Amino acid sequence: MKPIVLDNIFSEKELFYIYKTLVSTPNWTVGTTSQSVMMDSNKNYAGGAMFVVREQNEIVHNYVFDMYGKTLIFRIAKLLEEKKIGIHTNLERMWFLSSPTGSPLHFPHQDKLKFNYQSILLFITPVWQTGWRGSFYIQGEEFKFKPGTAIIFDSQEFHTGEDFISETYNWQRITCNIIVGPDN
């Protein structure tokens, strides 16, 4: 599957609401790392602040955002259907990441080694300037950080985020990573 970019997944009001809700929730785990990557490596996913909604082992940590994530998947599936592109709608994993500045935490990795899974990356921060960097790369192809955009790609593809500059005027770079797969 070639990466697909969908702009304006959220209205401006919805994006600001989600961002405000996320930054004010106490559900973030700070200074932690997630599960190890799915390959021979001693690295873990980026540390910093993480808000886990659903883990790959089907444990749900936040039922409200889990339900919201499922509705986002159906919204994205409908938009893709209009382009004659199919996507799974079974939510496998969902979490939000707030990338800290000042230390390189991004490296190329895969979300799943299994065939037939898709990853959805959502850019949640409602205000972002191109000069702040923070792009997303899939197999070396650059996708600029653009508020309200979704990038859908094969979970087996190597991807990474770009470290951004520290002068983001207090806007946290928040992304949402969702993995969808076949129904069990």
DRENLUM-856773 format. One line per field, with one value per residue: residue in three letters; chain; x, y, z of N, C-alpha, C in turn. Coordinates in Angstrom, 3 decimals, m for minus. Example, Ala and Ser with C-alpha at 12.3 -4.5 7.8 and 13.67 -1.06 7.14 Angstrom:
BEGIN
aa = [ALA, SER];
ch = [A, A];
neast = [13.190, 12.850];
nnorth = [m5.690, m2.250];
nup = [7.800, 7.080];
caeast = [12.300, 13.670];
canorth = [m4.500, m1.060];
caup = [7.800, 7.140];
ceast = [13.200, 12.900];
cnorth = [m3.300, 0.030];
cup = [7.800, 7.870];
//
This chain:
BEGIN
aa = [MET, LYS, PRO, ILE, VAL, LEU, ASP, ASN, ILE, PHE, SER, GLU, LYS, GLU, LEU, PHE, TYR, ILE, TYR, LYS, THR, LEU, VAL, SER, THR, PRO, ASN, TRP, THR, VAL, GLY, THR, THR, SER, GLN, SER, VAL, MET, MET, ASP, SER, ASN, LYS, ASN, TYR, ALA, GLY, GLY, ALA, MET, PHE, VAL, VAL, ARG, GLU, GLN, ASN, GLU, ILE, VAL, HIS, ASN, TYR, VAL, PHE, ASP, MET, TYR, GLY, LYS, THR, LEU, ILE, PHE, ARG, ILE, ALA, LYS, LEU, LEU, GLU, GLU, LYS, LYS, ILE, GLY, ILE, HIS, THR, ASN, LEU, GLU, ARG, MET, TRP, PHE, LEU, SER, SER, PRO, THR, GLY, SER, PRO, LEU, HIS, PHE, PRO, HIS, GLN, ASP, LYS, LEU, LYS, PHE, ASN, TYR, GLN, SER, ILE, LEU, LEU, PHE, ILE, THR, PRO, VAL, TRP, GLN, THR, GLY, TRP, ARG, GLY, SER, PHE, TYR, ILE, GLN, GLY, GLU, GLU, PHE, LYS, PHE, LYS, PRO, GLY, THR, ALA, ILE, ILE, PHE, ASP, SER, GLN, GLU, PHE, HIS, THR, GLY, GLU, ASP, PHE, ILE, SER, GLU, THR, TYR, ASN, TRP, GLN, ARG, ILE, THR, CYS, ASN, ILE, ILE, VAL, GLY, PRO, ASP, ASN];
ch = [A, A, A, A, A, A, A, A, A, A, A, A, A, A, A, A, A, A, A, A, A, A, A, A, A, A, A, A, A, A, A, A, A, A, A, A, A, A, A, A, A, A, A, A, A, A, A, A, A, A, A, A, A, A, A, A, A, A, A, A, A, A, A, A, A, A, A, A, A, A, A, A, A, A, A, A, A, A, A, A, A, A, A, A, A, A, A, A, A, A, A, A, A, A, A, A, A, A, A, A, A, A, A, A, A, A, A, A, A, A, A, A, A, A, A, A, A, A, A, A, A, A, A, A, A, A, A, A, A, A, A, A, A, A, A, A, A, A, A, A, A, A, A, A, A, A, A, A, A, A, A, A, A, A, A, A, A, A, A, A, A, A, A, A, A, A, A, A, A, A, A, A, A, A, A, A, A, A, A, A, A, A, A, A];
neast = [0.845, 0.686, 1.632, m1.013, m2.367, m4.590, m6.168, m7.506, m9.016, m10.212, m12.414, m11.544, m12.352, m12.841, m10.264, m8.813, m10.273, m9.777, m6.984, m6.760, m8.174, m6.537, m4.004, m4.694, m5.438, m4.922, m3.866, m1.417, 1.740, 4.839, 8.233, 8.800, 9.172, 7.772, 6.601, 9.103, 10.588, 9.477, 11.591, 14.977, 16.614, 17.975, 16.598, 13.839, 10.514, 10.022, 10.731, 9.417, 6.355, 3.481, 0.271, m1.545, m4.119, m5.190, m3.634, m1.574, m2.240, m4.915, m5.740, m7.587, m7.060, m8.306, m11.520, m13.202, m11.598, m10.929, m13.348, m13.729, m11.514, m12.251, m14.428, m13.073, m11.610, m13.674, m14.545, m12.279, m12.126, m14.436, m13.804, m11.638, m12.898, m14.345, m12.305, m11.873, m10.374, m9.579, m9.643, m8.816, m11.020, m10.767, m9.712, m6.534, m4.390, m3.811, m2.418, m1.332, 1.321, 3.533, 6.026, 9.130, 11.386, 14.863, 16.284, 17.288, 14.886, 13.710, 13.679, 14.068, 11.501, 9.216, 5.691, 4.292, 5.158, 3.653, 1.749, m0.844, m1.798, m2.570, m1.228, m2.154, m1.364, m1.978, m1.893, m2.109, m1.642, m2.916, m1.792, 0.898, 4.040, 5.828, 8.581, 9.251, 9.928, 9.660, 8.613, 7.276, 8.420, 8.199, 9.631, 11.673, 10.332, 9.126, 6.680, 5.136, 4.518, 1.301, m1.387, m4.264, m4.096, m4.077, m2.070, m1.962, m0.669, 1.142, 1.710, 4.079, 5.977, 8.976, 9.308, 9.582, 9.714, 10.597, 12.923, 12.016, 12.392, 13.147, 11.739, 8.693, 6.798, 5.399, 3.606, 2.848, 4.109, 1.930, 0.996, m1.116, m1.104, m2.404, m3.173, m4.649, m6.266, m7.047, m10.311, m10.793];
nnorth = [m1.180, 2.090, 5.020, 7.062, 10.275, 12.099, 15.076, 17.462, 15.862, 16.463, 19.046, 22.505, 23.397, 20.940, 19.821, 21.634, 21.197, 18.441, 18.506, 20.278, 18.766, 16.479, 17.511, 18.284, 16.050, 13.627, 11.190, 10.681, 9.106, 9.863, 10.173, 7.572, 4.460, 2.683, m0.531, m2.826, m2.518, m4.280, m5.933, m7.132, m5.388, m3.108, m0.941, 1.144, 2.430, 5.967, 7.806, 9.868, 11.667, 9.665, 8.589, 5.984, 4.368, 1.972, m1.147, m3.458, m5.967, m5.965, m4.740, m2.220, 1.050, 3.494, 3.989, 5.931, 7.367, 5.150, 4.438, 6.786, 6.615, 4.388, 5.480, 7.392, 5.727, 4.618, 6.962, 7.632, 5.325, 5.642, 7.973, 6.983, 4.985, 6.449, 7.051, 4.690, 2.909, 0.459, m0.253, m1.813, m2.035, m2.839, m2.031, m2.285, m1.192, 1.830, 4.931, 8.066, 10.318, 12.636, 14.340, 15.159, 18.017, 18.531, 16.102, 13.440, 11.202, 9.694, 7.013, 4.801, 2.388, m0.434, m0.900, m3.290, m6.643, m8.461, m9.266, m7.387, m5.355, m2.010, 1.207, 4.230, 7.511, 10.367, 13.862, 15.838, 18.296, 21.556, 23.916, 24.548, 25.264, 25.120, 25.639, 24.664, 22.103, 18.562, 16.625, 13.567, 10.423, 7.874, 5.035, 6.706, 8.737, 12.012, 13.506, 16.344, 17.820, 18.525, 20.102, 18.225, 16.273, 12.964, 10.104, 7.183, 3.981, 0.960, m1.193, m2.610, m1.082, 0.801, 3.559, 6.892, 9.653, 13.138, 14.983, 17.984, 21.601, 23.525, 25.891, 26.073, 27.629, 26.830, 24.920, 21.585, 18.809, 16.654, 13.437, 10.845, 7.407, 4.768, 1.391, m0.750, m3.823, m7.078, m8.478, m10.508];
nup = [0.000, m0.967, 0.814, 2.050, 2.162, 4.056, 4.330, 6.687, 8.542, 10.890, 12.039, 12.553, 15.105, 16.378, 16.367, 18.009, 20.352, 20.889, 21.252, 23.484, 25.387, 25.506, 26.431, 28.949, 30.338, 32.945, 32.225, 31.020, 30.705, 31.817, 30.769, 29.987, 28.192, 25.453, 24.351, 23.171, 19.919, 16.974, 15.986, 15.600, 17.847, 20.210, 20.904, 21.990, 21.402, 20.996, 23.910, 26.526, 26.837, 26.921, 26.057, 26.499, 24.882, 23.865, 24.042, 22.134, 22.962, 23.340, 25.691, 27.111, 28.056, 28.237, 27.861, 26.717, 24.834, 23.334, 22.130, 20.674, 18.983, 17.445, 16.061, 14.565, 12.884, 11.323, 10.084, 8.583, 6.987, 5.433, 3.975, 2.522, 1.087, m0.749, m2.450, m3.587, m2.069, 0.253, 3.801, 6.888, 9.756, 12.320, 15.425, 16.620, 18.121, 19.919, 20.616, 22.006, 21.423, 22.841, 21.697, 23.062, 23.028, 22.205, 22.449, 20.384, 19.584, 17.707, 15.374, 12.559, 12.271, 12.398, 12.697, 12.795, 12.054, 10.778, 7.875, 6.215, 7.920, 8.802, 9.510, 11.065, 11.234, 13.006, 12.959, 15.603, 16.911, 16.884, 15.903, 13.911, 12.499, 9.435, 9.590, 12.065, 11.786, 12.348, 10.650, 9.146, 8.166, 5.751, 4.634, 3.763, 2.405, 2.709, 4.825, 5.614, 8.831, 9.397, 10.800, 11.728, 9.780, 8.379, 7.943, 6.197, 6.107, 5.224, 7.893, 8.008, 6.816, 7.086, 9.209, 10.609, 12.906, 12.662, 14.526, 16.118, 16.212, 19.177, 19.600, 19.612, 20.606, 22.910, 21.962, 22.024, 20.225, 19.197, 18.325, 17.065, 17.082, 15.401, 14.932, 12.631, 11.870, 10.426, 11.084, 13.934];
caeast = [0.000, 1.393, 1.089, m2.118, m2.518, m5.930, m6.156, m8.738, m9.783, m10.941, m12.684, m10.627, m12.851, m12.628, m8.838, m8.466, m10.909, m9.025, m5.683, m6.969, m8.550, m5.368, m2.946, m5.175, m5.787, m3.854, m3.569, m0.111, 2.872, 5.962, 9.563, 8.726, 9.264, 6.738, 7.089, 10.250, 10.224, 9.218, 12.714, 16.185, 17.102, 17.946, 15.903, 12.407, 9.888, 10.390, 10.320, 8.679, 4.982, 2.661, m1.080, m1.969, m5.565, m5.347, m2.387, m1.703, m2.815, m6.343, m6.048, m8.049, m6.732, m9.212, m12.645, m13.750, m10.764, m11.010, m14.550, m13.465, m10.590, m13.011, m15.204, m12.116, m11.296, m14.805, m14.516, m11.186, m12.508, m15.412, m13.070, m10.841, m13.834, m14.650, m11.150, m11.792, m9.303, m10.106, m8.819, m9.438, m11.633, m10.570, m8.701, m5.564, m3.599, m3.959, m1.812, m0.907, 2.687, 3.964, 7.480, 9.871, 12.467, 16.186, 17.024, 16.795, 14.202, 13.097, 14.514, 13.226, 10.957, 7.972, 4.676, 3.939, 5.849, 2.642, 1.136, m2.259, m2.121, m2.293, m1.008, m2.707, m0.734, m2.754, m1.217, m3.120, m1.352, m3.715, m0.987, 2.255, 4.673, 6.768, 9.933, 9.487, 10.279, 8.715, 8.016, 7.140, 9.019, 7.881, 10.571, 12.443, 9.473, 8.772, 5.332, 5.221, 3.557, 0.228, m2.482, m5.491, m3.831, m3.856, m1.264, m2.285, 0.384, 1.330, 2.416, 5.393, 6.887, 9.816, 8.918, 10.155, 9.416, 11.753, 13.028, 11.650, 13.144, 12.573, 10.901, 7.354, 5.922, 4.629, 2.739, 3.424, 3.905, 1.181, 0.529, m1.862, m0.735, m3.438, m2.951, m5.860, m5.965, m8.212, m11.161, m10.359];
canorth = [0.000, 3.367, 5.904, 7.925, 11.445, 12.686, 16.353, 17.945, 14.802, 17.133, 20.471, 23.294, 23.366, 19.594, 19.643, 22.381, 20.507, 17.207, 18.905, 20.808, 17.636, 15.628, 18.106, 18.489, 14.784, 13.072, 9.822, 10.586, 8.527, 10.711, 9.601, 6.126, 3.935, 1.701, m1.865, m2.876, m2.589, m5.633, m6.416, m7.272, m4.060, m2.836, 0.331, 1.177, 3.595, 7.238, 8.065, 11.107, 11.510, 8.744, 8.350, 4.721, 4.155, 0.519, m1.848, m4.504, m7.182, m5.683, m4.083, m0.850, 1.903, 4.635, 3.570, 7.061, 7.572, 3.933, 4.578, 7.877, 6.062, 3.538, 6.342, 7.976, 4.695, 4.548, 8.217, 7.496, 4.273, 6.213, 8.868, 6.148, 4.278, 7.381, 6.996, 3.277, 2.288, m0.203, m0.303, m2.550, m1.172, m3.448, m1.293, m3.156, m0.425, 3.280, 5.746, 9.417, 10.627, 14.024, 14.256, 16.247, 18.600, 18.516, 14.851, 12.656, 9.997, 9.013, 6.130, 3.985, 1.166, m0.948, m1.086, m4.711, m7.458, m9.261, m8.731, m7.035, m4.370, m0.639, 2.198, 5.558, 8.530, 11.602, 15.039, 16.391, 19.671, 22.405, 25.004, 24.089, 25.974, 24.274, 25.893, 23.928, 20.740, 17.584, 15.818, 12.132, 9.758, 6.465, 4.531, 7.845, 9.778, 12.994, 14.023, 17.480, 17.855, 19.462, 19.860, 17.602, 15.351, 11.548, 9.367, 5.768, 3.234, m0.439, m1.257, m3.220, m0.081, 1.520, 4.961, 7.606, 11.075, 14.021, 15.843, 19.349, 22.615, 23.757, 27.089, 25.830, 28.547, 26.039, 23.913, 20.246, 18.033, 15.463, 12.573, 9.662, 6.248, 3.728, 0.226, m1.503, m5.109, m7.907, m8.936, m11.812];
caup = [0.000, m1.006, 1.855, 1.652, 3.018, 4.105, 5.047, 7.326, 9.187, 11.966, 11.874, 13.376, 16.491, 16.911, 16.590, 19.221, 21.485, 21.172, 21.789, 24.836, 26.238, 25.691, 27.266, 30.318, 30.976, 33.791, 31.795, 30.370, 31.410, 31.425, 30.942, 29.851, 26.837, 25.179, 24.041, 22.257, 18.506, 16.510, 15.181, 16.400, 18.183, 21.639, 21.064, 22.245, 20.796, 21.606, 25.281, 26.691, 27.306, 26.145, 26.554, 25.899, 24.846, 23.711, 23.743, 21.122, 23.543, 23.521, 26.959, 26.917, 29.198, 28.272, 27.032, 25.967, 23.649, 22.525, 21.309, 19.740, 17.986, 16.520, 15.163, 13.624, 11.888, 10.385, 9.317, 7.613, 6.037, 4.491, 3.069, 1.617, 0.212, m1.835, m3.354, m4.008, m1.292, 1.444, 5.004, 7.983, 10.766, 13.631, 16.185, 17.291, 19.085, 19.787, 21.651, 21.667, 21.834, 22.865, 21.513, 23.703, 22.243, 22.804, 22.334, 19.251, 20.046, 16.584, 14.571, 11.682, 12.867, 11.836, 13.735, 12.794, 11.062, 10.098, 6.664, 6.230, 8.964, 8.400, 10.560, 10.816, 12.065, 12.996, 13.502, 16.499, 17.315, 15.993, 15.354, 13.612, 11.390, 8.702, 10.082, 13.317, 11.359, 12.892, 9.582, 9.321, 7.008, 5.498, 3.628, 3.282, 1.822, 3.734, 4.968, 6.532, 9.933, 9.069, 11.743, 11.259, 8.677, 8.663, 6.971, 6.306, 5.418, 5.614, 9.185, 7.820, 6.256, 8.045, 9.325, 11.753, 13.016, 12.631, 15.689, 15.766, 16.943, 20.501, 19.640, 19.091, 21.331, 23.879, 21.354, 22.067, 18.986, 19.588, 17.258, 17.482, 16.272, 15.428, 14.055, 12.341, 11.273, 10.063, 12.188, 14.488];
ceast = [0.889, 0.801, 0.040, m2.218, m3.950, m5.847, m7.519, m9.627, m10.683, m11.310, m11.712, m11.050, m12.599, m11.153, m8.377, m9.056, m10.138, m7.686, m5.814, m7.317, m7.339, m4.333, m3.400, m5.539, m4.623, m3.382, m2.218, 0.884, 4.100, 7.277, 9.591, 9.007, 8.181, 7.382, 8.302, 9.763, 10.157, 10.335, 13.914, 16.774, 17.082, 17.241, 14.445, 11.836, 10.238, 9.863, 9.590, 7.284, 4.176, 1.316, m1.595, m3.483, m5.850, m3.997, m2.653, m2.316, m4.280, m6.716, m6.404, m7.777, m7.686, m10.361, m13.240, m12.928, m10.739, m12.222, m14.349, m12.532, m11.307, m13.843, m14.289, m11.778, m12.426, m14.875, m13.462, m11.528, m13.494, m14.726, m12.243, m11.719, m14.207, m13.515, m10.923, m10.621, m9.929, m9.110, m9.568, m10.044, m11.520, m9.409, m7.822, m4.821, m3.841, m3.246, m1.468, 0.514, 2.893, 5.477, 8.160, 10.948, 13.791, 16.937, 16.439, 16.193, 13.616, 14.118, 13.604, 12.793, 9.694, 6.976, 4.303, 4.781, 4.867, 2.082, m0.313, m2.684, m1.780, m2.087, m1.619, m1.999, m1.525, m1.942, m2.250, m2.875, m2.058, m2.952, 0.424, 2.785, 5.721, 8.198, 10.260, 9.919, 9.236, 8.025, 7.964, 7.656, 8.579, 8.766, 11.337, 11.618, 8.972, 7.306, 5.404, 4.156, 2.533, m0.958, m3.720, m5.331, m3.659, m2.997, m1.530, m1.249, 0.436, 2.178, 3.790, 6.421, 7.712, 9.428, 9.556, 9.657, 10.714, 11.754, 12.727, 12.469, 12.434, 11.647, 9.555, 6.320, 4.898, 3.604, 3.469, 3.135, 3.240, 0.718, m0.279, m1.494, m1.788, m2.997, m4.287, m5.467, m7.224, m9.019, m10.710, m11.335];
cnorth = [1.242, 4.267, 6.866, 9.062, 11.944, 13.956, 16.612, 16.821, 15.401, 18.543, 21.220, 23.263, 22.003, 19.374, 20.384, 21.710, 19.249, 17.555, 19.384, 19.681, 16.759, 16.242, 18.312, 17.186, 14.268, 11.686, 9.636, 9.909, 9.269, 9.987, 8.102, 5.724, 2.894, 0.340, m1.792, m2.945, m4.043, m6.166, m6.573, m5.888, m3.914, m1.516, 0.109, 2.364, 4.826, 7.348, 9.378, 10.805, 10.645, 8.571, 7.119, 4.598, 2.658, m0.069, m2.945, m5.780, m6.975, m5.097, m2.634, m0.064, 3.080, 4.349, 4.698, 7.291, 6.328, 4.017, 5.689, 7.397, 5.193, 4.382, 7.027, 6.985, 4.601, 5.805, 8.124, 6.443, 4.805, 7.145, 8.073, 5.389, 5.151, 7.418, 5.575, 2.555, 1.686, m0.176, m1.131, m1.568, m1.762, m2.739, m2.249, m2.422, 1.059, 3.947, 7.117, 9.591, 12.136, 13.982, 15.433, 16.799, 18.357, 17.212, 14.025, 11.332, 9.183, 8.167, 5.275, 2.685, 0.756, m1.080, m2.558, m5.421, m8.297, m8.513, m8.345, m6.179, m2.995, 0.225, 3.514, 6.506, 9.812, 12.718, 15.842, 17.853, 20.638, 23.563, 24.468, 24.857, 25.060, 24.435, 25.192, 22.487, 19.758, 16.738, 14.343, 11.493, 8.297, 6.019, 5.693, 8.960, 10.700, 13.408, 15.118, 17.366, 18.938, 19.143, 19.249, 16.611, 13.925, 10.962, 7.890, 5.008, 1.809, m0.487, m1.896, m2.229, 0.573, 2.996, 5.566, 9.046, 11.863, 14.855, 17.269, 20.333, 22.933, 24.971, 26.850, 26.646, 27.816, 25.087, 22.571, 19.549, 16.731, 14.727, 11.443, 8.542, 5.166, 2.614, m0.489, m2.796, m5.885, m8.283, m10.309, m12.914];
cup = [0.000, 0.084, 1.286, 2.657, 2.901, 4.946, 5.681, 7.860, 10.273, 11.528, 12.787, 14.845, 17.131, 17.238, 17.848, 20.458, 21.871, 21.824, 23.231, 25.811, 26.535, 26.628, 28.707, 31.030, 31.825, 33.354, 31.128, 31.292, 30.904, 31.686, 30.850, 28.410, 26.680, 24.944, 23.129, 20.821, 18.075, 15.614, 16.108, 16.643, 19.692, 21.914, 21.423, 21.500, 21.604, 23.033, 25.343, 27.164, 26.353, 26.838, 25.819, 26.015, 24.794, 23.350, 22.728, 21.673, 23.941, 24.879, 26.682, 28.192, 29.331, 27.309, 26.209, 24.703, 22.759, 21.592, 20.270, 18.622, 16.977, 15.567, 14.154, 12.511, 10.861, 9.514, 8.217, 6.561, 5.001, 3.496, 2.059, 0.625, m0.991, m2.859, m3.869, m3.341, m0.040, 2.591, 6.049, 8.980, 12.172, 14.346, 16.975, 18.412, 18.835, 20.945, 21.100, 22.175, 21.805, 22.833, 22.197, 22.775, 22.942, 22.740, 21.197, 19.725, 18.901, 15.830, 13.694, 12.368, 12.106, 12.990, 13.886, 11.751, 10.258, 8.903, 6.961, 7.426, 8.426, 9.648, 10.102, 11.769, 11.895, 13.626, 14.290, 16.863, 16.358, 15.358, 15.146, 12.417, 10.754, 9.219, 11.388, 13.046, 11.893, 11.841, 9.975, 8.040, 6.953, 4.353, 2.979, 2.661, 2.930, 3.644, 6.030, 7.625, 9.611, 9.977, 11.082, 10.133, 9.200, 7.555, 7.234, 5.495, 5.945, 6.879, 9.094, 7.279, 7.373, 8.026, 10.574, 11.749, 12.966, 13.908, 15.262, 16.584, 18.251, 20.556, 18.973, 19.861, 22.187, 23.268, 21.416, 20.734, 19.386, 18.330, 17.868, 16.526, 16.482, 14.494, 13.895, 11.635, 10.956, 11.294, 12.641, 14.177];
//
